[in-house]
Amino acid sequence: MSFSIGIVGLPNVGKSTLFKALTKKQIDIANYPFCTIEPNKGIVAVPDERLEKLAVMSKSAKTIYTTIEFVDIAGLVKGAHKGEGLGNKFLHNIREVDAICHVLRDFRSGEIIHVNNKVDPEGDAETIDIELAFADLEVAKPHLSKLKGKLKTSGSPDEKETIKLVELFETKIIPALENGKALRKIDLTDDEKQQITYLSFLTLKPMLYLLNVDENRVNDNPTFEKLPGEVIIPVCAKVEADLADLPKEEVAEYMEALGLKMSGLDRIIVKAYETLNLISFLTTGPDETRAWTITRGMKAPQAAGKIHGDFERGFISSETINWQDLLNVGSEVAAKEKGLIRLEGKNYVMQDGDVCLFRFNV
């Protein structure tokens, strides 16, 4: 399973530089607004040392990682929902992403033009958050009209559900968006969120704030009064670009010199997994060792279905062992001899790092 992250922000905050560094993909980068015209897309593998070790143990022919697709769109500006700038034209490209990464400028280089002529990450966050809310409003209002029109047709089989949706839009969705407030910040029940999932509201998606800082501040732990409780990840686009250009054997040395334990990409991945409530289970054998990313709390049959629909439909059981326990004994045969492989049924809740072999009927 792969997942996707949309990258948004004002022009010249370092989005495209970070995108290139994260994906190691050559794109246009220039010191003027709207250099990015078409959305850039790049896919990266999620690093996982568990896979690498299991692949060696199993002598696997292939190692297959979970992937992330990054989507970088043109810089948004104040008034984008009214047609200002170019970014709003491409917001539809990130309506289907799993999370949004909002890049904020907090580096002080005077050589890079700031679209508002001042460095103000909190103000920039507010500007983009309002634009995303207004973009959602342009989806919500026509849809509310459509729902009301549906009610005029008497005898509709889902009339009760439509009435509930109209009330939800009139009392919660529309008022919040008209005030520039993100839907993820209002009081919506899980059922209400599920009811509006099909509209792919931007402001309902999990948000990660990526603070583009100067080189000497990559280890800061920033907090902002106007962004309480938000996930804020400090990175330096210049450092990430340098890391992307270095030979693999020199990366660790450079990171150690900067006091970095993880690269910006790794920190984004960790926080994305936490924010999206994701875990990975593993499969291993001579053909391949592979990571499968699922939602935390998923049960074994549904996890098996991520591999193939027949696995879920005909699920019998899962032979399950923790990856480290398997690695410690050195093989599946040894694990069975020591009684370390458990037989789990339909109600088993998957755990991060489970190595599974699913049994099913065709």
N, C-alpha and C positions, 0 to 999 in steps of 0.2 A: 504494500500500500504506500502511496505517496501522498503528500499534502502540499498545499500551496500557500504562499504569503505574498500579498500585494504591497508594494513599496510606494508610499505617498509622501508628499512634503512640498514646501515652497520651492521655487527655482533656486539653484545655487546653494543648496544646503548640504550637498555631497551625496545625493541619492545615487546618481549614475556612477560616481567614483566607487562608492560602496558596493553597488551592484556588480561592477566589473571585478572588484576584489573578491567578493563573495563567490561569484560564479566563474571567475577567471575567463570571462568572455569579453572579447574586444568590442567596445561600443563607442559611439561618439561622446566625447566629454569636452565641453568648452565653457569658458567663463562668460556666458551670457544666458539669459532666460530662454526657455523653450528649446534647448538644443535637442532634447529627446522628443521627437515628433511621434514616431510609432512606438507602441509599448515594446519594451525589451523583455525577453523571457530567457531564463537560464535555469537549468536543472543541476542540482548538486546532490551528491551522496551524503547520507547522514553517517558520520564516523561512528564506528561501534567496534571496540576492541574485542568484545565477546565473539563477534562473528569471525574475526581474524584467527583467534585462538582455536575456535571450534573447527574452522575450515582446515587448519593444520592437523588437528587431531583426526578428523574424518578423511583426510587426504582428498578434499572436495575438488572437483574439476572447476567449479565456479563459486564465487562469493557474491551474493546479491544483497545490496544494501537498500534500506528505505531511502527514498529521494524526496527532496523539497524542490518545488518549482517557485522561483522568485519572478514576480511580474513588476517591472519598473515602468511607471507611466510618466507622462510629461508633468512638469511642475504645476501645481495648482496655485492660484492667486486669489486674493479677496475679490469676491464678485464672480467667481467661476461659474456659479449656478445661473448667473445672468448672461453668461457667454463670454466673460472676460478671460483672456489667456487661452490656452489650448487644453489644459489638463482635464476639464470637465467632459470633453468629447470622448475621453478614453476611460472614464470611470466605469463604464459597463464592462471593461476588461477585467476588473477586479471584483465584480459582484459575485463571482463564483469561487473566490479564494476562501481558504479556511480561516485566515487571520490577516490583519493589516499591520504592517510595520511603518510607523510614522517617523520619518527622519527629521530631527530638529537640529538646527545649527547652534552650536555653542563654542565654536572655535573663533579666534580673534584675528585671523589673518586679514590684513587690510587690502590684500591683493584681490581677494574674491569679492565680487559685487554682491551685496545683499539687496534683495528686491525691495525691502522697506528701509534700506539705508541704516539699519541698526540691528545689533545682535540681541534678540529677545525671544528665547526658546518658549517661554510660557505664552507670550503673545502669539507666536507662530502656531503653537498647538491649538490655541483658541480659534485662530483664523481658519485652519484646516478643518477642525472639528465642526465648526459652523457650516462650512461648505459641504462637508459630507452629510450633515443633517439636512441641509436644504436640498441636496441631491436626492436624499431619501424622500423628502417631502414631495418632490416631483413625481415620485413613484406612488406614494401613499394617497394623494388626493384623487387622481384619476381612478385608482382602485376602489376607493370608498364610493365614488360615484357609480362605478360598475356594480358594486355590491347593493347599493340602494336601488339601482335599476332592476336588479335580479329579484328584489323583494316585491316589485310591482307585478311580477308574474305569479299569480295565485297558484297555490297547490304545489309549489316547489318542494321536492322530497327532502332537501336540506335546509328548509326555511329557518328552523330553529338555530342551526349553526350559523347561518348567514346573519341572523339578528344579533347573535353574540359577537360576530366579527365586526359588524357595524358599530356596536357599542364600544368595542375595544378600540377601534380607530377613532371614534369621536371623543372618547374620554381620556385615552392615554397616548395613542400613537401620534395623531395629528397635533395636539397641544404641545407635546414634547418637542417634536421636530420644528414647529413654528417658533419655538423659543431657542432653537439651535442646540438642543440637548440630545445627546446620544441615547439611543434606545437601550443600550446595554447598561445605562446608568439609572433607568427608571424601574419602578416596581412592577415587573412582569413575572407571572407564574411560569413554571416550566411548560404547562399546557398552553399558555398564551404564546410563548416563544415558538412552540411547535406549530401552532396555528398559522404563524406568519413566516415560517421558514422559507416557503416557496417563493417569497418576494425578494429574497437575498438582500435584505437591507444592509447597507454598509456599516451603519452605526450599531448594528446588533452583533457584529463580528468582534471577536477578541482583538484587543489593540495592544501592540508593543511599541513603546516609544524608544527610538534609537537616538541617543544624544551624541552628535558628532563633535568631539572635543579636541583640544590640542593634545599633542603627544605626551606632555607631562601630566595629563589628567586622566589617563585611561584607567587608573585604579581607583578613581573617585567613587563615592557612593551617593549620587545626587538625589535630592528630594526637592519638589517644588510645591509651594503652597496651593497653586491652582490645579495641581495634578495629584490630589491625595489618593493613595492606594494604587496608583497606576504602576505598571511594570516599566521601569526606565533602565535602559542598558547603555552605559557609556562606551563608546568606541571612537577610535581615531581613523578616519577614512584613509589618511596618509599612511599610517602604520599598516592597516589592512592591505593597502595597495603594495607596500613594500614586501609584506609577507607573501603576497600572491606571486611576486616576481622572483622570490628567493628560491634557490635549489632546496629540495626537501630536507637535506641533511643540515642546512643552515638555519632553518626555521626555529627549531628549539633553542638554539644559542641566542638568536635575536630576541625571542620572547623572554628568555631568562634575563637578558640585559635590561629589558623594559619592566621586569617584574610581573609579567603576564603569565598566568597559569593556563588560560584558554584564549584562543583567538576569538575575534568578534563573531565569526560564523558559528563556532562552537557554543558561545554564550547565547546567541540567538536561538540555536537549536534547543538547548536546555530549557530556556524560558518558553519557547513555543510549545514544547512537550508539556510543561507544567500548566501553561495557560489553556491549552486545548485538551488537557486531561488525557494525555496519550501515554501508552506503554508499548513495549515490543515483546512479542514472543518469537521463538527461533525454531527453525527446522534445520537438521544437519544430516549429511550422508555423503557417500562418494560422488554423487552427481552434483550436488550443490549444498551450500550452507546459506541460509537466507533469513533476513529479518522481516517480520510482518507487524506493522503498526496498527494497533487497535485502540479503542476507547477504554479507559480504566473502568473496571466493573463489568466488562463484557464476559459472558459465559462461554464455556468451551464450544458448544455447537455453533454459535455465531462466529467465534474466532476461526473455527474450521471452515466456515463459509467464505472467509476472506481468501482462502486458498482455492476453493472451488465450491460452487453451489451444491453439488452432489454430496460433498462432505457434510454439509449442514443438514440436508434433507435426510440422509441416511445415517446420521451420527449414531455410533454405538458407545464409544469411549475414547479417552485420550491417554496414551502412555506418556507420563509427564515427569520431568526431573528438572531441578534448577541447573542452569548452565554451569555454574561453578562446581557443583557436586559432580556433574558429568565429566568436566575437565579434570577434576582431582583424581578420579578413578581411571580415566584414560580411554574408556570406550563404553558403548552401549552394553556390550556383553558383560563387562566387569560390573557395570551399574546394576544389571539384572541379577547377577550372582550375589551382590551385596544387598539386594532388596531395596535399592534406592529409587527405582522407577515405580511411580504410583499409577494406579489405574483410576482415572477420574471420570465421573459421569456427567450427565446433562446439566447439573446444577453447579458444577465447578466454576468458580470465578477465577479467570486467568490472572496470573501474576507476572510482573515485569521480569524477563529473563527466563521464563519457562521454556524448556526445550520439549517439543511435542511431536508425537507420532499418532495421528488420528486413525481410528478404526471406524469403518462405515459400511453400510449395505448399499449396493448399487440399486 
